[in-house]
Amino acid sequence: MARRVTRWIVRALALGVLLLIIVVGGVLWFVNSEDALHWTISQLEATAGGKLRFEGVRGTLLGTITAERAAFKQPDLDVLATGVRLEVDRGALRRARVRLTLLRIDAVEVATRDSGKPPSPPQSLLLPRPVEVRRFEIGRLTITQGAEPLILADISGSYESDRDRHRLWLERVQTQWGEV
C-alpha cells in the first residue's frame, strides 16, 4: 500500500513538472513570436485611444523590432517616425527595466499647431519603468511650427532614466548652421 501511494505521489509530481514545462515553454514560444508583438502593438494602440498607430511592424518582443511607420496624433501635435528599428535587451526585461541596445529611426517629422491655449509644461515626466537607450540614431528630424521648419540630421547619442530623472547625451547633431 505504501509503495502504491509513493508511486502515485511520484507520478503526480512528474505530471506537475511536465505541465509546468509545457506552460513555460508555451509562454516563451509566444513571447518570441511575431503574433505576441502584434498583440502588444494592438493593445498599445487601443490604450492610446486612436492617438498612436503603427504600420509594417515585424520582429519579436525579445529581439529586434522594426516598424515602417509609427504615428502619434493629438489636436495640436503630429509625430511621424519612419524606418524604426529597436533592439531589446532581454536581460533587462527580467529586472523590470526597459533597455534598448539600439534605437534607429530614419526620419522623424514633428508638426505643431496652435491650440489657442498658452503652452504649459507637463505635470510630470515620471515614467512607469526605468528606461535606458544605449545608442540612438535619427537620420533626420524635422520640426515644423509655422513657416520655417527646423531640420536636424545625423543625430546620435544615448538616454537614461531611473523613472523621475532623465539624462540625454548627444554625441552628434547636424544643424542648418553646422555640426555640434
C-alpha angles and dihedrals in degrees: 000000000000090000091052092051091046091049090049092050092049091049092048091050091047091050090049092051091047092051091048091052091049093049094046091045091050092050092048091048091050095047090050092051129093088233090067090051092050091048091050091048091050090051091051091050092048092047090052091056096233095313093106125055132174127194132189096012117177136168136049135289091246098046142026117340123194130185128186091209139005118186133186120188133187129162091265101026139052122184121184123181120186130191096021121182125179126184110198124209104226095197093059091055090061088059092049091253128126110224124171116192088197137013112183124177123178095204140356123195119193118187122182127192131196108263094189090246126098113256116261132186120251117269091236141003092199112139123209092233137016110270131200128180106188092193133005128184125188117185096200134359118193119188115190122191112149125337105324117058123212110230123196123179141187093022116177137165143099139273135207134180132176087198100272103034120060128198123190121185117192116201097176140003127172113207135179087261099046145291124309 
